Amino acid sequence: MKLSEIVRELEAVALTKEDCLEREITRCAGSDLMSDVLARPTEGILLLTGLTSIQTVRTAKIAGVAAVVFVRGKTPPPETVALAKAERLPVFASPLSLFVCCGRLHARGMTGLDGRR
C-alpha cells in the first residue's frame, strides 16, 4: 500500500514534509513500547504508536522504520518533529485509536511483523 493511501485511510496529517508518499509499505506494527520495536525485524515497516517522545524517532531510525503515525490524536512536541525532519523520517498524526488504525490497515491487506494476515 502506498504511504499516501495509508495517510488517507488513517485520516492522518503530515507533520514532516517528505517526498515519500509514493513509497510502498506492506507491513506495520502498533506499539507504545519501543523495546518491542527493537526486538523484532522492523526494517521498512509503518510504526503506529501513541508514544510521542523524541525516543520514538530515535528508536524508529535505529530499527529502520519507514514512517511513524502517532495515534489517538496525540501531537508530538516540537523537538520530536524537529528530529524527525533532521533524520528525514516521515511522521504523521491520526485522530484514530491504535486499534482502529491497525484494523483499517489490516482490512486493506497490510500484514503485521510476522507477515501473516
TINU-391268 format. One record per residue (C-alpha): y negated, z, x; residue number from 1; residue in one letter. Coordinates in Angstrom, 1 decimal. Each point is the difference from the previous one (the first is absolute). Layout:
<marmars>
+--------+--------+--------+------+------+
!      v !      w !      u ! resi ! resn !
+--------+--------+--------+------+------+
!      Y !      Z !      X !  NUM !    a !
...
+--------+--------+--------+------+------+
</marmars>
This chain:
<marmars>
+--------+--------+--------+------+------+
!      v !      w !      u ! resi ! resn !
+--------+--------+--------+------+------+
!    0.0 !    0.0 !    0.0 !    1 !    m !
!   -3.4 !   -0.8 !    1.4 !    2 !    k !
!   -2.3 !    2.9 !    0.7 !    3 !    l !
!   -2.6 !   -1.6 !   -2.5 !    4 !    s !
!    2.6 !    0.2 !   -2.8 !    5 !    e !
!    0.8 !    3.6 !    1.0 !    6 !    i !
!   -3.6 !    1.0 !   -0.2 !    7 !    v !
!   -0.4 !   -1.6 !   -3.4 !    8 !    r !
!    3.3 !    1.6 !   -1.3 !    9 !    e !
!   -1.2 !    3.5 !    1.1 !   10 !    l !
!   -3.5 !   -0.5 !   -1.3 !   11 !    e !
!   -1.1 !    0.9 !    3.6 !   12 !    a !
!   -3.3 !   -0.5 !    1.7 !   13 !    v !
!   -0.4 !   -0.9 !    3.7 !   14 !    a !
!   -1.4 !    2.7 !    2.3 !   15 !    l !
!    0.0 !   -2.3 !    3.0 !   16 !    t !
!   -0.9 !   -3.6 !    0.3 !   17 !    k !
!    2.9 !   -1.8 !    1.6 !   18 !    e !
!    1.1 !   -3.6 !   -0.2 !   19 !    d !
!    3.6 !    0.9 !   -0.8 !   20 !    c !
!    0.4 !   -0.4 !   -3.8 !   21 !    l !
!    2.4 !   -2.9 !    0.5 !   22 !    e !
!    2.4 !    2.1 !    2.1 !   23 !    r !
!    3.5 !    0.3 !   -1.5 !   24 !    e !
!    1.3 !    3.5 !   -0.5 !   25 !    i !
!    3.6 !    0.5 !   -1.2 !   26 !    t !
!    0.5 !    3.8 !    0.4 !   27 !    r !
!   -1.9 !    3.1 !   -0.9 !   28 !    c !
!    0.2 !    3.8 !    0.3 !   29 !    a !
!   -1.6 !    2.8 !   -1.9 !   30 !    g !
!   -0.6 !    3.2 !    1.9 !   31 !    s !
!   -2.4 !    2.8 !    0.6 !   32 !    d !
!    2.0 !    1.2 !    3.0 !   33 !    l !
!   -0.9 !   -1.9 !    3.1 !   34 !    m !
!    3.0 !    1.4 !    1.8 !   35 !    s !
!    2.2 !   -1.9 !   -2.5 !   36 !    d !
!   -1.9 !   -3.2 !    0.8 !   37 !    v !
!    0.6 !    0.4 !    3.7 !   38 !    l !
!    3.7 !    0.8 !   -0.6 !   39 !    a !
!    0.8 !   -3.4 !   -1.7 !   40 !    r !
!   -0.2 !   -3.6 !    1.0 !   41 !    p !
!   -3.5 !   -0.9 !   -1.4 !   42 !    t !
!   -1.1 !   -3.1 !    1.9 !   43 !    e !
!   -1.9 !   -2.3 !   -2.3 !   44 !    g !
!    0.2 !    2.2 !   -3.2 !   45 !    i !
!   -2.6 !    0.9 !   -2.5 !   46 !    l !
!   -0.5 !    3.8 !    0.0 !   47 !    l !
!   -1.0 !    1.7 !   -3.3 !   48 !    l !
!   -1.4 !    3.5 !    0.5 !   49 !    t !
!   -2.3 !    2.6 !   -1.3 !   50 !    g !
!   -0.7 !    1.4 !    3.4 !   51 !    l !
!   -3.5 !   -1.2 !    1.0 !   52 !    t !
!   -0.4 !    1.7 !    3.3 !   53 !    s !
!   -0.6 !   -1.8 !    3.3 !   54 !    i !
!    3.6 !    0.8 !    0.9 !   55 !    q !
!    1.2 !   -2.5 !   -2.5 !   56 !    t !
!   -1.7 !   -2.9 !    1.8 !   57 !    v !
!    1.3 !    1.3 !    3.4 !   58 !    r !
!    3.5 !    0.3 !   -1.4 !   59 !    t !
!   -0.1 !   -3.4 !   -1.6 !   60 !    a !
!   -1.1 !   -1.7 !    3.2 !   61 !    k !
!    2.8 !    1.7 !    2.0 !   62 !    i !
!    2.6 !   -0.9 !   -2.6 !   63 !    a !
!   -1.1 !   -3.6 !   -0.3 !   64 !    g !
!   -1.0 !    0.2 !   -3.6 !   65 !    v !
!   -1.6 !   -3.2 !   -1.3 !   66 !    a !
!   -2.4 !    1.6 !   -2.5 !   67 !    a !
!   -0.7 !    3.3 !   -1.8 !   68 !    v !
!   -0.8 !    0.7 !   -3.7 !   69 !    v !
!   -1.5 !    3.4 !   -0.8 !   70 !    f !
!    1.2 !    0.9 !   -3.5 !   71 !    v !
!   -1.1 !    2.4 !   -2.8 !   72 !    r !
!   -3.6 !   -1.1 !    0.3 !   73 !    g !
!   -0.4 !    1.7 !    3.3 !   74 !    k !
!   -2.8 !   -1.2 !    2.3 !   75 !    t !
!    0.5 !    0.6 !    3.7 !   76 !    p !
!   -2.8 !    1.6 !    2.0 !   77 !    p !
!   -2.3 !   -2.4 !    1.9 !   78 !    p !
!    1.7 !    0.8 !    3.4 !   79 !    e !
!    3.4 !   -1.1 !   -1.4 !   80 !    t !
!   -1.5 !   -3.4 !   -1.2 !   81 !    v !
!   -1.9 !   -0.4 !    3.3 !   82 !    a !
!    3.2 !    0.5 !    2.0 !   83 !    l !
!    1.9 !   -2.5 !   -2.2 !   84 !    a !
!   -2.7 !   -2.5 !    0.6 !   85 !    k !
!    0.1 !    0.6 !    3.7 !   86 !    a !
!    3.7 !   -0.4 !    0.0 !   87 !    e !
!   -0.1 !   -3.0 !   -2.3 !   88 !    r !
!    2.3 !    1.7 !   -2.5 !   89 !    l !
!   -0.6 !   -1.2 !   -3.6 !   90 !    p !
!   -0.5 !    3.0 !   -2.3 !   91 !    v !
!   -0.4 !    0.0 !   -3.8 !   92 !    f !
!   -0.5 !    2.6 !   -2.7 !   93 !    a !
!    1.8 !   -0.1 !   -3.4 !   94 !    s !
!   -0.7 !    2.2 !   -3.0 !   95 !    p !
!    3.7 !    0.0 !   -0.9 !   96 !    l !
!    2.5 !    2.7 !    0.9 !   97 !    s !
!    2.5 !   -0.4 !    2.8 !   98 !    l !
!    2.8 !   -0.3 !   -2.6 !   99 !    f !
!   -1.7 !   -2.7 !   -2.0 !  100 !    v !
!   -0.9 !   -2.0 !    3.2 !  101 !    c !
!    3.6 !    0.1 !    1.2 !  102 !    c !
!    1.3 !   -1.0 !   -3.4 !  103 !    g !
!   -2.4 !   -2.9 !   -0.4 !  104 !    r !
!    1.0 !   -1.4 !    3.5 !  105 !    l !
!    3.7 !    0.6 !   -0.6 !  106 !    h !
!   -0.3 !   -1.9 !   -3.3 !  107 !    a !
!   -1.5 !   -2.9 !    1.9 !  108 !    r !
!    2.9 !   -0.1 !    2.5 !  109 !    g !
!   -1.2 !    2.1 !    2.8 !  110 !    m !
!    2.7 !    2.1 !    1.8 !  111 !    t !
!   -0.1 !    3.4 !    1.6 !  112 !    g !
!    0.6 !    0.8 !    3.7 !  113 !    l !
!    3.8 !   -0.5 !   -0.3 !  114 !    d !
!   -0.5 !   -3.5 !   -1.4 !  115 !    g !
!    1.8 !    0.7 !   -3.3 !  116 !    r !
!   -1.4 !   -0.8 !   -3.4 !  117 !    r !
+--------+--------+--------+------+------+
</marmars>
